[in-house]
Amino acid sequence: MAAAVLPNYDHYFIPPYPKRHKKEINPFQALYYARKDLLSMWDEDAFVCEFMSQKILKQHVFIANHPDIIRYVMVENKDNYERKSPQMKRALEPLLGDGLFISDGKTWSSRRRIQTPLFDSSHIKMYSKTMISTIEEMADNWQARGDGAEIEGHTEMAKLAAEIIARTLFGEKLGAENSEAVVGAFADYQSVVKQMALSNFLGLPDWMPNVNAKIGKAKKAGQTIHNAVDAIIALAEKGGHEGTMVAELLKANQSEDGLDVMTRKQIRNEIIVLFMAGHETTANVLAWTWYLISQSPEVEIKLHKELDEVLQGRTPEFADVENLHYTRAILDETMRLYPPVPILSRQALKDDEIRGKKIPAGSLMLIVPWLIQRHKKFWTDPDHFIPERFMPGAEKPKKFSYLPFSAGPRVCIGKSFGITESVLSVAIIAQRFRLLLPQNADVKHECRLTLRPKGKLPMTMKIRK
C-alpha cells in the first residue's frame, strides 16, 4: 500500500531526531548505542526494511517492520509471541512484580479479565469528571502566576498526570510533595535500569535478575513507589473511596469461585502498573505535544479555532472529546512521532518461520513503533509533524503501521482513559494559555523504557485574551 498523499505544505515542522547511520552497524556497535539510547542504533535502511535480524552474542534478535508481519506476531500467531522479553521482565519485575504489563499466560488472562470492566465507556465518563477538575485546578494555579511566567513543561505535565491518576485510582490528592516524590522515583528507576544490558545477550536463564534494578538508586526508587501505593491502598480498604479504581478493583477481586482473588501484594502490583502507565506515558505525550505545537504556528491557530467554535468558551466535558477532531489529530500525530513506548519486545516460545527466516525458540522479536511509524513505505513525509493526516476524511494509516498503544489482545487496557485525559488536557490548557519555547532551548529526547524529553523543557506561559 502506498503512503497517503498529503497537501504539499513546506511549513510543516520537522522535529530533530537521532542521527541515522549511513550503513548497518555491527551487533556490538548496536548494543553500545542502545545502552546509551534505544533510538540511536538505527541506520537509514531500517526505515524502509520490512524484516531484519541479527545475532548478538547468544541472542537471536528479529525486527518485524511491516504491518503484515506485525499482524502475524501480535494477532495471528499471538500465542507464540505472548511473552514479554526476558530483558523487559528483568528490568521491570522488581518494580511491578507479576503485574499486567509483564505477566503472561493464565496470570495475564486472569488479571486482564478483572480489570477490563474498569475501563469501559461508563467508567471513563465517570473518571473524566476527576480529570477535568484536576486540569482546571492546575490551570488556575498557572493563571495565578501571571502572564509570561516560566514553567518546566515536562515536570508540569508529569505532576498533572500523576495527580489525575492518583485521584482516579485512590480518590486521594497526592499533593505537590508526594507527587514530585513519586514522579521523581519513576524517573530515577528508569535512569538506572537498562533493557540492553550486556548480560541480557549472554544466554543467561530467564530467572536471572536484573541486578541494577535491585540495588542503589533503583531499589530506593522502587521502595518509594511501593510505600506510597501501600499507604493509599490501606486507606481505600477502610472505605469511603467509592467510585475510584482501587475500590472497583477491590470489589472485582471478590470472585465467587475464588480463582481470580489476588493477594494484597498482587493488588499493589496492578495498582503500580496502572499508576505507571497512567502518568508516565501521558505526561510524555503531553510534553511532546506542547513542544510540537510551539514550533507549529498554523497548527496552534487551527487548534484555537476548533476550541473556540466547538466549546464557545465553556469548559469541555466528556461528550466533547469525540467532537474535538483536530485536538485529537494533534495528539495522534504526536504519538506517531514520539511513540510512548518506542520498542515492544516479545520472546518466541517455539520455533517459527517468517518470510523464509527460521525463528528459533527463545528469540527476541521486536516491534518498533519508532521505525514503523516513520516507515517511508507507509507514511508521506514521515519525519514531519502533520496532524492533518489523522483528520476525518484523510486516508487512514495501514493497520498495524500505527501502534502507540500496542495492538492485538495486549493492546493497552487504558487506551480510552489516556486518549480522554490527553484531549481534555490539551483542550482546557489551550483554551486559556499559549506555551512558548524559548528560542535558545535545545530539546532532546531520552529513551529508556519510555520516550521522554531529556532534561528540562522550558516554556513561557502566555495567557490567552
TORKOL-4160 file (C-alpha; in steps of 0.2 Angstrom, whole numbers, padded with zeros to 4 digits, m for minus):
465
<pt num="1" X="0000" Y="0000" Z="0000"/>
<pt num="2" X="0007" Y="0017" Z="m0005"/>
<pt num="3" X="0009" Y="0031" Z="0008"/>
<pt num="4" X="m0006" Y="0043" Z="0008"/>
<pt num="5" X="m0004" Y="0059" Z="m0002"/>
<pt num="6" X="m0005" Y="0075" Z="0008"/>
<pt num="7" X="m0005" Y="0093" Z="0004"/>
<pt num="8" X="0012" Y="0100" Z="m0001"/>
<pt num="9" X="0015" Y="0112" Z="0013"/>
<pt num="10" X="0033" Y="0117" Z="0016"/>
<pt num="11" X="0029" Y="0125" Z="0033"/>
<pt num="12" X="0027" Y="0108" Z="0042"/>
<pt num="13" X="0039" Y="0107" Z="0056"/>
<pt num="14" X="0052" Y="0093" Z="0056"/>
<pt num="15" X="0057" Y="0090" Z="0074"/>
<pt num="16" X="0075" Y="0084" Z="0077"/>
<pt num="17" X="0078" Y="0066" Z="0078"/>
<pt num="18" X="0094" Y="0055" Z="0082"/>
<pt num="19" X="0107" Y="0054" Z="0068"/>
<pt num="20" X="0104" Y="0039" Z="0057"/>
<pt num="21" X="0119" Y="0028" Z="0052"/>
<pt num="22" X="0123" Y="0028" Z="0034"/>
<pt num="23" X="0125" Y="0009" Z="0034"/>
<pt num="24" X="0121" Y="m0005" Z="0045"/>
<pt num="25" X="0132" Y="m0006" Z="0061"/>
<pt num="26" X="0138" Y="m0022" Z="0068"/>
<pt num="27" X="0129" Y="m0031" Z="0083"/>
<pt num="28" X="0142" Y="m0024" Z="0096"/>
<pt num="29" X="0140" Y="m0006" Z="0090"/>
<pt num="30" X="0121" Y="m0008" Z="0090"/>
<pt num="31" X="0122" Y="m0014" Z="0108"/>
<pt num="32" X="0134" Y="0001" Z="0113"/>
<pt num="33" X="0122" Y="0014" Z="0105"/>
<pt num="34" X="0107" Y="0005" Z="0113"/>
<pt num="35" X="0114" Y="0006" Z="0130"/>
<pt num="36" X="0115" Y="0025" Z="0129"/>
<pt num="37" X="0099" Y="0027" Z="0119"/>
<pt num="38" X="0087" Y="0015" Z="0111"/>
<pt num="39" X="0084" Y="0026" Z="0096"/>
<pt num="40" X="0102" Y="0030" Z="0091"/>
<pt num="41" X="0106" Y="0012" Z="0085"/>
<pt num="42" X="0096" Y="0013" Z="0068"/>
<pt num="43" X="0103" Y="0016" Z="0051"/>
<pt num="44" X="0094" Y="0024" Z="0036"/>
<pt num="45" X="0088" Y="0007" Z="0029"/>
<pt num="46" X="0079" Y="0002" Z="0045"/>
<pt num="47" X="0065" Y="0015" Z="0039"/>
<pt num="48" X="0062" Y="0005" Z="0023"/>
<pt num="49" X="0066" Y="m0013" Z="0028"/>
<pt num="50" X="0052" Y="m0025" Z="0032"/>
<pt num="51" X="0060" Y="m0038" Z="0042"/>
<pt num="52" X="0078" Y="m0038" Z="0050"/>
<pt num="53" X="0088" Y="m0050" Z="0060"/>
<pt num="54" X="0104" Y="m0050" Z="0070"/>
<pt num="55" X="0113" Y="m0062" Z="0082"/>
<pt num="56" X="0120" Y="m0053" Z="0097"/>
<pt num="57" X="0132" Y="m0065" Z="0106"/>
<pt num="58" X="0120" Y="m0079" Z="0110"/>
<pt num="59" X="0104" Y="m0070" Z="0107"/>
<pt num="60" X="0094" Y="m0070" Z="0091"/>
<pt num="61" X="0085" Y="m0054" Z="0088"/>
<pt num="62" X="0072" Y="m0051" Z="0074"/>
<pt num="63" X="0063" Y="m0035" Z="0070"/>
<pt num="64" X="0045" Y="m0035" Z="0062"/>
<pt num="65" X="0044" Y="m0019" Z="0052"/>
<pt num="66" X="0030" Y="m0022" Z="0040"/>
<pt num="67" X="0011" Y="m0021" Z="0045"/>
<pt num="68" X="0008" Y="m0039" Z="0039"/>
<pt num="69" X="0022" Y="m0046" Z="0049"/>
<pt num="70" X="0017" Y="m0036" Z="0064"/>
<pt num="71" X="m0001" Y="m0043" Z="0062"/>
<pt num="72" X="0006" Y="m0061" Z="0062"/>
<pt num="73" X="0016" Y="m0058" Z="0078"/>
<pt num="74" X="0003" Y="m0049" Z="0088"/>
<pt num="75" X="m0013" Y="m0057" Z="0082"/>
<pt num="76" X="m0012" Y="m0072" Z="0070"/>
<pt num="77" X="0002" Y="m0081" Z="0080"/>
<pt num="78" X="0000" Y="m0072" Z="0096"/>
<pt num="79" X="0001" Y="m0087" Z="0107"/>
<pt num="80" X="0019" Y="m0090" Z="0102"/>
<pt num="81" X="0024" Y="m0071" Z="0105"/>
<pt num="82" X="0013" Y="m0068" Z="0120"/>
<pt num="83" X="0028" Y="m0067" Z="0132"/>
<pt num="84" X="0037" Y="m0051" Z="0135"/>
<pt num="85" X="0055" Y="m0052" Z="0133"/>
<pt num="86" X="0066" Y="m0058" Z="0147"/>
<pt num="87" X="0075" Y="m0041" Z="0145"/>
<pt num="88" X="0059" Y="m0032" Z="0149"/>
<pt num="89" X="0054" Y="m0043" Z="0163"/>
<pt num="90" X="0071" Y="m0041" Z="0171"/>
<pt num="91" X="0070" Y="m0023" Z="0170"/>
<pt num="92" X="0053" Y="m0021" Z="0177"/>
<pt num="93" X="0049" Y="m0035" Z="0189"/>
<pt num="94" X="0057" Y="m0028" Z="0204"/>
<pt num="95" X="0045" Y="m0013" Z="0202"/>
<pt num="96" X="0029" Y="m0022" Z="0195"/>
<pt num="97" X="0031" Y="m0039" Z="0201"/>
<pt num="98" X="0019" Y="m0050" Z="0191"/>
<pt num="99" X="0008" Y="m0035" Z="0186"/>
<pt num="100" X="m0002" Y="m0035" Z="0170"/>
<pt num="101" X="0011" Y="m0026" Z="0159"/>
<pt num="102" X="0024" Y="m0040" Z="0160"/>
<pt num="103" X="0014" Y="m0055" Z="0165"/>
<pt num="104" X="0008" Y="m0069" Z="0153"/>
<pt num="105" X="m0002" Y="m0085" Z="0152"/>
<pt num="106" X="m0016" Y="m0088" Z="0165"/>
<pt num="107" X="m0009" Y="m0074" Z="0176"/>
<pt num="108" X="m0011" Y="m0061" Z="0162"/>
<pt num="109" X="m0028" Y="m0068" Z="0157"/>
<pt num="110" X="m0035" Y="m0068" Z="0175"/>
<pt num="111" X="m0029" Y="m0050" Z="0179"/>
<pt num="112" X="m0035" Y="m0043" Z="0162"/>
<pt num="113" X="m0052" Y="m0051" Z="0165"/>
<pt num="114" X="m0053" Y="m0042" Z="0182"/>
<pt num="115" X="m0048" Y="m0025" Z="0176"/>
<pt num="116" X="m0056" Y="m0023" Z="0158"/>
<pt num="117" X="m0073" Y="m0018" Z="0165"/>
<pt num="118" X="m0064" Y="m0003" Z="0174"/>
<pt num="119" X="m0060" Y="0005" Z="0158"/>
<pt num="120" X="m0077" Y="0004" Z="0149"/>
<pt num="121" X="m0086" Y="0019" Z="0142"/>
<pt num="122" X="m0097" Y="0022" Z="0158"/>
<pt num="123" X="m0081" Y="0021" Z="0169"/>
<pt num="124" X="m0071" Y="0033" Z="0158"/>
<pt num="125" X="m0086" Y="0045" Z="0158"/>
<pt num="126" X="m0085" Y="0044" Z="0177"/>
<pt num="127" X="m0066" Y="0047" Z="0178"/>
<pt num="128" X="m0067" Y="0062" Z="0166"/>
<pt num="129" X="m0075" Y="0072" Z="0180"/>
<pt num="130" X="m0059" Y="0070" Z="0190"/>
<pt num="131" X="m0048" Y="0073" Z="0175"/>
<pt num="132" X="m0057" Y="0090" Z="0172"/>
<pt num="133" X="m0057" Y="0096" Z="0189"/>
<pt num="134" X="m0038" Y="0092" Z="0191"/>
<pt num="135" X="m0034" Y="0100" Z="0175"/>
<pt num="136" X="m0043" Y="0116" Z="0179"/>
<pt num="137" X="m0035" Y="0116" Z="0196"/>
<pt num="138" X="m0018" Y="0116" Z="0188"/>
<pt num="139" X="m0024" Y="0130" Z="0175"/>
<pt num="140" X="m0030" Y="0141" Z="0190"/>
<pt num="141" X="m0013" Y="0139" Z="0198"/>
<pt num="142" X="m0004" Y="0144" Z="0182"/>
<pt num="143" X="m0016" Y="0159" Z="0180"/>
<pt num="144" X="m0011" Y="0165" Z="0197"/>
<pt num="145" X="0007" Y="0165" Z="0192"/>
<pt num="146" X="0003" Y="0178" Z="0179"/>
<pt num="147" X="0006" Y="0181" Z="0161"/>
<pt num="148" X="0024" Y="0177" Z="0155"/>
<pt num="149" X="0028" Y="0165" Z="0169"/>
<pt num="150" X="0041" Y="0152" Z="0166"/>
<pt num="151" X="0037" Y="0134" Z="0168"/>
<pt num="152" X="0045" Y="0117" Z="0165"/>
<pt num="153" X="0034" Y="0109" Z="0153"/>
<pt num="154" X="0038" Y="0091" Z="0156"/>
<pt num="155" X="0038" Y="0092" Z="0175"/>
<pt num="156" X="0021" Y="0101" Z="0175"/>
<pt num="157" X="0013" Y="0088" Z="0164"/>
<pt num="158" X="0021" Y="0074" Z="0175"/>
<pt num="159" X="0013" Y="0082" Z="0190"/>
<pt num="160" X="m0004" Y="0084" Z="0182"/>
<pt num="161" X="m0004" Y="0066" Z="0175"/>
<pt num="162" X="0001" Y="0059" Z="0192"/>
<pt num="163" X="m0012" Y="0069" Z="0201"/>
<pt num="164" X="m0026" Y="0064" Z="0189"/>
<pt num="165" X="m0021" Y="0045" Z="0190"/>
<pt num="166" X="m0019" Y="0046" Z="0209"/>
<pt num="167" X="m0036" Y="0054" Z="0211"/>
<pt num="168" X="m0044" Y="0042" Z="0199"/>
<pt num="169" X="m0036" Y="0027" Z="0207"/>
<pt num="170" X="m0037" Y="0032" Z="0225"/>
<pt num="171" X="m0049" Y="0047" Z="0227"/>
<pt num="172" X="m0034" Y="0055" Z="0236"/>
<pt num="173" X="m0024" Y="0070" Z="0232"/>
<pt num="174" X="m0006" Y="0066" Z="0231"/>
<pt num="175" X="m0001" Y="0084" Z="0234"/>
<pt num="176" X="0014" Y="0093" Z="0227"/>
<pt num="177" X="0027" Y="0085" Z="0238"/>
<pt num="178" X="0021" Y="0067" Z="0236"/>
<pt num="179" X="0018" Y="0069" Z="0218"/>
<pt num="180" X="0035" Y="0075" Z="0215"/>
<pt num="181" X="0042" Y="0061" Z="0225"/>
<pt num="182" X="0033" Y="0048" Z="0215"/>
<pt num="183" X="0036" Y="0056" Z="0198"/>
<pt num="184" X="0055" Y="0058" Z="0203"/>
<pt num="185" X="0055" Y="0039" Z="0209"/>
<pt num="186" X="0049" Y="0033" Z="0192"/>
<pt num="187" X="0062" Y="0044" Z="0183"/>
<pt num="188" X="0076" Y="0038" Z="0194"/>
<pt num="189" X="0071" Y="0020" Z="0191"/>
<pt num="190" X="0071" Y="0022" Z="0173"/>
<pt num="191" X="0088" Y="0031" Z="0173"/>
<pt num="192" X="0096" Y="0016" Z="0181"/>
<pt num="193" X="0088" Y="0001" Z="0174"/>
<pt num="194" X="0094" Y="m0004" Z="0156"/>
<pt num="195" X="0084" Y="m0016" Z="0144"/>
<pt num="196" X="0100" Y="m0018" Z="0134"/>
<pt num="197" X="0112" Y="m0023" Z="0147"/>
<pt num="198" X="0126" Y="m0034" Z="0140"/>
<pt num="199" X="0121" Y="m0048" Z="0152"/>
<pt num="200" X="0104" Y="m0050" Z="0143"/>
<pt num="201" X="0113" Y="m0057" Z="0127"/>
<pt num="202" X="0124" Y="m0070" Z="0136"/>
<pt num="203" X="0111" Y="m0083" Z="0136"/>
<pt num="204" X="0108" Y="m0082" Z="0155"/>
<pt num="205" X="0092" Y="m0091" Z="0161"/>
<pt num="206" X="0076" Y="m0081" Z="0162"/>
<pt num="207" X="0076" Y="m0081" Z="0181"/>
<pt num="208" X="0092" Y="m0072" Z="0182"/>
<pt num="209" X="0088" Y="m0055" Z="0190"/>
<pt num="210" X="0092" Y="m0038" Z="0184"/>
<pt num="211" X="0105" Y="m0033" Z="0197"/>
<pt num="212" X="0104" Y="m0014" Z="0193"/>
<pt num="213" X="0085" Y="m0014" Z="0197"/>
<pt num="214" X="0088" Y="m0022" Z="0215"/>
<pt num="215" X="0102" Y="m0010" Z="0221"/>
<pt num="216" X="0106" Y="0008" Z="0224"/>
<pt num="217" X="0095" Y="0022" Z="0217"/>
<pt num="218" X="0083" Y="0009" Z="0208"/>
<pt num="219" X="0080" Y="0000" Z="0224"/>
<pt num="220" X="0077" Y="0016" Z="0234"/>
<pt num="221" X="0065" Y="0022" Z="0220"/>
<pt num="222" X="0055" Y="0006" Z="0220"/>
<pt num="223" X="0053" Y="0007" Z="0238"/>
<pt num="224" X="0047" Y="0025" Z="0237"/>
<pt num="225" X="0034" Y="0019" Z="0225"/>
<pt num="226" X="0029" Y="0004" Z="0234"/>
<pt num="227" X="0027" Y="0013" Z="0251"/>
<pt num="228" X="0016" Y="0027" Z="0243"/>
<pt num="229" X="0004" Y="0014" Z="0235"/>
<pt num="230" X="0003" Y="0003" Z="0250"/>
<pt num="231" X="m0002" Y="0018" Z="0261"/>
<pt num="232" X="m0016" Y="0023" Z="0249"/>
<pt num="233" X="m0022" Y="0005" Z="0247"/>
<pt num="234" X="m0023" Y="0004" Z="0266"/>
<pt num="235" X="m0034" Y="0020" Z="0266"/>
<pt num="236" X="m0045" Y="0013" Z="0252"/>
<pt num="237" X="m0048" Y="m0003" Z="0261"/>
<pt num="238" X="m0056" Y="0007" Z="0276"/>
<pt num="239" X="m0070" Y="0013" Z="0264"/>
<pt num="240" X="m0075" Y="0029" Z="0258"/>
<pt num="241" X="m0067" Y="0028" Z="0241"/>
<pt num="242" X="m0082" Y="0023" Z="0231"/>
<pt num="243" X="m0081" Y="0027" Z="0213"/>
<pt num="244" X="m0062" Y="0025" Z="0212"/>
<pt num="245" X="m0052" Y="0012" Z="0203"/>
<pt num="246" X="m0044" Y="0005" Z="0218"/>
<pt num="247" X="m0062" Y="0002" Z="0226"/>
<pt num="248" X="m0068" Y="m0005" Z="0209"/>
<pt num="249" X="m0053" Y="m0017" Z="0209"/>
<pt num="250" X="m0055" Y="m0022" Z="0227"/>
<pt num="251" X="m0073" Y="m0026" Z="0223"/>
<pt num="252" X="m0069" Y="m0035" Z="0206"/>
<pt num="253" X="m0057" Y="m0046" Z="0215"/>
<pt num="254" X="m0070" Y="m0054" Z="0226"/>
<pt num="255" X="m0075" Y="m0068" Z="0214"/>
<pt num="256" X="m0087" Y="m0082" Z="0220"/>
<pt num="257" X="m0076" Y="m0096" Z="0214"/>
<pt num="258" X="m0060" Y="m0089" Z="0221"/>
<pt num="259" X="m0050" Y="m0092" Z="0206"/>
<pt num="260" X="m0046" Y="m0073" Z="0202"/>
<pt num="261" X="m0043" Y="m0067" Z="0220"/>
<pt num="262" X="m0027" Y="m0058" Z="0221"/>
<pt num="263" X="m0016" Y="m0056" Z="0237"/>
<pt num="264" X="m0013" Y="m0038" Z="0244"/>
<pt num="265" X="0004" Y="m0038" Z="0235"/>
<pt num="266" X="m0003" Y="m0043" Z="0219"/>
<pt num="267" X="m0016" Y="m0029" Z="0220"/>
<pt num="268" X="m0002" Y="m0017" Z="0224"/>
<pt num="269" X="0007" Y="m0024" Z="0208"/>
<pt num="270" X="m0008" Y="m0020" Z="0197"/>
<pt num="271" X="m0010" Y="m0003" Z="0205"/>
<pt num="272" X="0008" Y="0002" Z="0201"/>
<pt num="273" X="0006" Y="m0004" Z="0183"/>
<pt num="274" X="m0010" Y="0007" Z="0182"/>
<pt num="275" X="m0001" Y="0021" Z="0190"/>
<pt num="276" X="0015" Y="0020" Z="0179"/>
<pt num="277" X="0005" Y="0018" Z="0163"/>
<pt num="278" X="m0007" Y="0031" Z="0169"/>
<pt num="279" X="0005" Y="0045" Z="0172"/>
<pt num="280" X="0022" Y="0041" Z="0164"/>
<pt num="281" X="0016" Y="0039" Z="0146"/>
<pt num="282" X="0003" Y="0053" Z="0146"/>
<pt num="283" X="0015" Y="0065" Z="0154"/>
<pt num="284" X="0027" Y="0062" Z="0140"/>
<pt num="285" X="0014" Y="0063" Z="0126"/>
<pt num="286" X="0008" Y="0080" Z="0133"/>
<pt num="287" X="0025" Y="0087" Z="0135"/>
<pt num="288" X="0030" Y="0082" Z="0117"/>
<pt num="289" X="0013" Y="0089" Z="0111"/>
<pt num="290" X="0016" Y="0107" Z="0118"/>
<pt num="291" X="0034" Y="0106" Z="0111"/>
<pt num="292" X="0027" Y="0102" Z="0093"/>
<pt num="293" X="0013" Y="0115" Z="0095"/>
<pt num="294" X="0025" Y="0128" Z="0100"/>
<pt num="295" X="0035" Y="0125" Z="0084"/>
<pt num="296" X="0020" Y="0125" Z="0073"/>
<pt num="297" X="0011" Y="0142" Z="0072"/>
<pt num="298" X="m0003" Y="0136" Z="0060"/>
<pt num="299" X="m0007" Y="0121" Z="0070"/>
<pt num="300" X="m0009" Y="0131" Z="0085"/>
<pt num="301" X="m0021" Y="0143" Z="0076"/>
<pt num="302" X="m0031" Y="0128" Z="0069"/>
<pt num="303" X="m0032" Y="0121" Z="0087"/>
<pt num="304" X="m0038" Y="0138" Z="0095"/>
<pt num="305" X="m0051" Y="0139" Z="0081"/>
<pt num="306" X="m0058" Y="0122" Z="0084"/>
<pt num="307" X="m0059" Y="0125" Z="0103"/>
<pt num="308" X="m0067" Y="0142" Z="0101"/>
<pt num="309" X="m0080" Y="0135" Z="0089"/>
<pt num="310" X="m0084" Y="0119" Z="0097"/>
<pt num="311" X="m0084" Y="0124" Z="0115"/>
<pt num="312" X="m0089" Y="0143" Z="0114"/>
<pt num="313" X="m0079" Y="0147" Z="0129"/>
<pt num="314" X="m0086" Y="0134" Z="0141"/>
<pt num="315" X="m0075" Y="0120" Z="0149"/>
<pt num="316" X="m0075" Y="0104" Z="0139"/>
<pt num="317" X="m0084" Y="0089" Z="0145"/>
<pt num="318" X="m0083" Y="0070" Z="0141"/>
<pt num="319" X="m0096" Y="0072" Z="0127"/>
<pt num="320" X="m0085" Y="0085" Z="0118"/>
<pt num="321" X="m0070" Y="0073" Z="0117"/>
<pt num="322" X="m0077" Y="0065" Z="0101"/>
<pt num="323" X="m0080" Y="0081" Z="0093"/>
<pt num="324" X="m0063" Y="0089" Z="0095"/>
<pt num="325" X="m0056" Y="0081" Z="0079"/>
<pt num="326" X="m0041" Y="0092" Z="0077"/>
<pt num="327" X="m0036" Y="0092" Z="0095"/>
<pt num="328" X="m0036" Y="0073" Z="0094"/>
<pt num="329" X="m0027" Y="0073" Z="0077"/>
<pt num="330" X="m0013" Y="0083" Z="0085"/>
<pt num="331" X="m0011" Y="0070" Z="0099"/>
<pt num="332" X="m0012" Y="0056" Z="0087"/>
<pt num="333" X="0002" Y="0064" Z="0076"/>
<pt num="334" X="0012" Y="0067" Z="0092"/>
<pt num="335" X="0011" Y="0049" Z="0097"/>
<pt num="336" X="0017" Y="0044" Z="0079"/>
<pt num="337" X="0032" Y="0054" Z="0080"/>
<pt num="338" X="0035" Y="0051" Z="0099"/>
<pt num="339" X="0028" Y="0034" Z="0102"/>
<pt num="340" X="0025" Y="0032" Z="0121"/>
<pt num="341" X="0034" Y="0015" Z="0121"/>
<pt num="342" X="0045" Y="0015" Z="0106"/>
<pt num="343" X="0051" Y="m0003" Z="0107"/>
<pt num="344" X="0039" Y="m0018" Z="0110"/>
<pt num="345" X="0048" Y="m0034" Z="0114"/>
<pt num="346" X="0042" Y="m0052" Z="0114"/>
<pt num="347" X="0050" Y="m0069" Z="0116"/>
<pt num="348" X="0047" Y="m0083" Z="0104"/>
<pt num="349" X="0040" Y="m0098" Z="0114"/>
<pt num="350" X="0043" Y="m0111" Z="0100"/>
<pt num="351" X="0052" Y="m0112" Z="0083"/>
<pt num="352" X="0044" Y="m0102" Z="0069"/>
<pt num="353" X="0047" Y="m0096" Z="0052"/>
<pt num="354" X="0044" Y="m0079" Z="0044"/>
<pt num="355" X="0047" Y="m0074" Z="0026"/>
<pt num="356" X="0059" Y="m0089" Z="0025"/>
<pt num="357" X="0069" Y="m0085" Z="0040"/>
<pt num="358" X="0070" Y="m0098" Z="0054"/>
<pt num="359" X="0065" Y="m0091" Z="0071"/>
<pt num="360" X="0072" Y="m0102" Z="0085"/>
<pt num="361" X="0063" Y="m0103" Z="0101"/>
<pt num="362" X="0069" Y="m0090" Z="0114"/>
<pt num="363" X="0072" Y="m0077" Z="0100"/>
<pt num="364" X="0069" Y="m0059" Z="0104"/>
<pt num="365" X="0056" Y="m0052" Z="0092"/>
<pt num="366" X="0055" Y="m0033" Z="0092"/>
<pt num="367" X="0041" Y="m0022" Z="0085"/>
<pt num="368" X="0047" Y="m0005" Z="0085"/>
<pt num="369" X="0034" Y="0009" Z="0084"/>
<pt num="370" X="0049" Y="0022" Z="0082"/>
<pt num="371" X="0053" Y="0013" Z="0065"/>
<pt num="372" X="0036" Y="0008" Z="0058"/>
<pt num="373" X="0028" Y="0024" Z="0062"/>
<pt num="374" X="0041" Y="0033" Z="0052"/>
<pt num="375" X="0042" Y="0020" Z="0038"/>
<pt num="376" X="0045" Y="0028" Z="0021"/>
<pt num="377" X="0034" Y="0015" Z="0013"/>
<pt num="378" X="0019" Y="0018" Z="0023"/>
<pt num="379" X="0020" Y="0037" Z="0028"/>
<pt num="380" X="0021" Y="0053" Z="0017"/>
<pt num="381" X="0034" Y="0065" Z="0024"/>
<pt num="382" X="0037" Y="0053" Z="0039"/>
<pt num="383" X="0048" Y="0065" Z="0049"/>
<pt num="384" X="0036" Y="0079" Z="0048"/>
<pt num="385" X="0023" Y="0085" Z="0061"/>
<pt num="386" X="0007" Y="0084" Z="0050"/>
<pt num="387" X="m0009" Y="0082" Z="0061"/>
<pt num="388" X="m0020" Y="0083" Z="0046"/>
<pt num="389" X="m0015" Y="0065" Z="0041"/>
<pt num="390" X="m0027" Y="0060" Z="0056"/>
<pt num="391" X="m0041" Y="0071" Z="0052"/>
<pt num="392" X="m0058" Y="0063" Z="0047"/>
<pt num="393" X="m0058" Y="0061" Z="0028"/>
<pt num="394" X="m0039" Y="0058" Z="0027"/>
<pt num="395" X="m0033" Y="0041" Z="0021"/>
<pt num="396" X="m0032" Y="0030" Z="0036"/>
<pt num="397" X="m0015" Y="0023" Z="0040"/>
<pt num="398" X="m0012" Y="0005" Z="0035"/>
<pt num="399" X="m0017" Y="m0006" Z="0050"/>
<pt num="400" X="m0003" Y="m0011" Z="0061"/>
<pt num="401" X="0008" Y="0003" Z="0055"/>
<pt num="402" X="0002" Y="0014" Z="0069"/>
<pt num="403" X="0005" Y="0006" Z="0087"/>
<pt num="404" X="0005" Y="0020" Z="0100"/>
<pt num="405" X="m0005" Y="0008" Z="0112"/>
<pt num="406" X="0002" Y="m0008" Z="0105"/>
<pt num="407" X="m0010" Y="m0020" Z="0096"/>
<pt num="408" X="m0019" Y="m0037" Z="0097"/>
<pt num="409" X="m0025" Y="m0044" Z="0113"/>
<pt num="410" X="m0012" Y="m0035" Z="0123"/>
<pt num="411" X="m0017" Y="m0018" Z="0117"/>
<pt num="412" X="m0016" Y="m0005" Z="0131"/>
<pt num="413" X="m0030" Y="m0008" Z="0143"/>
<pt num="414" X="m0030" Y="0011" Z="0147"/>
<pt num="415" X="m0031" Y="0017" Z="0129"/>
<pt num="416" X="m0048" Y="0026" Z="0131"/>
<pt num="417" X="m0043" Y="0033" Z="0148"/>
<pt num="418" X="m0027" Y="0040" Z="0140"/>
<pt num="419" X="m0035" Y="0047" Z="0125"/>
<pt num="420" X="m0049" Y="0056" Z="0135"/>
<pt num="421" X="m0037" Y="0063" Z="0148"/>
<pt num="422" X="m0025" Y="0069" Z="0134"/>
<pt num="423" X="m0039" Y="0078" Z="0124"/>
<pt num="424" X="m0046" Y="0086" Z="0139"/>
<pt num="425" X="m0029" Y="0092" Z="0145"/>
<pt num="426" X="m0024" Y="0100" Z="0128"/>
<pt num="427" X="m0042" Y="0107" Z="0126"/>
<pt num="428" X="m0043" Y="0115" Z="0144"/>
<pt num="429" X="m0025" Y="0122" Z="0144"/>
<pt num="430" X="m0025" Y="0128" Z="0126"/>
<pt num="431" X="m0041" Y="0137" Z="0129"/>
<pt num="432" X="m0033" Y="0148" Z="0142"/>
<pt num="433" X="m0014" Y="0148" Z="0138"/>
<pt num="434" X="m0001" Y="0148" Z="0124"/>
<pt num="435" X="0015" Y="0139" Z="0129"/>
<pt num="436" X="0030" Y="0146" Z="0120"/>
<pt num="437" X="0048" Y="0138" Z="0119"/>
<pt num="438" X="0062" Y="0150" Z="0121"/>
<pt num="439" X="0072" Y="0152" Z="0105"/>
<pt num="440" X="0088" Y="0146" Z="0113"/>
<pt num="441" X="0080" Y="0130" Z="0120"/>
<pt num="442" X="0089" Y="0114" Z="0114"/>
<pt num="443" X="0075" Y="0100" Z="0116"/>
<pt num="444" X="0082" Y="0082" Z="0115"/>
<pt num="445" X="0075" Y="0065" Z="0119"/>
<pt num="446" X="0079" Y="0052" Z="0132"/>
<pt num="447" X="0073" Y="0034" Z="0128"/>
<pt num="448" X="0074" Y="0020" Z="0141"/>
<pt num="449" X="0058" Y="0011" Z="0144"/>
<pt num="450" X="0048" Y="0026" Z="0138"/>
<pt num="451" X="0052" Y="0041" Z="0126"/>
<pt num="452" X="0053" Y="0057" Z="0136"/>
<pt num="453" X="0061" Y="0074" Z="0134"/>
<pt num="454" X="0078" Y="0074" Z="0141"/>
<pt num="455" X="0082" Y="0086" Z="0155"/>
<pt num="456" X="0071" Y="0102" Z="0155"/>
<pt num="457" X="0058" Y="0108" Z="0143"/>
<pt num="458" X="0057" Y="0126" Z="0147"/>
<pt num="459" X="0041" Y="0136" Z="0142"/>
<pt num="460" X="0034" Y="0153" Z="0144"/>
<pt num="461" X="0016" Y="0154" Z="0148"/>
<pt num="462" X="0006" Y="0167" Z="0139"/>
<pt num="463" X="m0012" Y="0170" Z="0145"/>
<pt num="464" X="m0024" Y="0170" Z="0130"/>
<pt num="465" X="m0035" Y="0185" Z="0129"/>
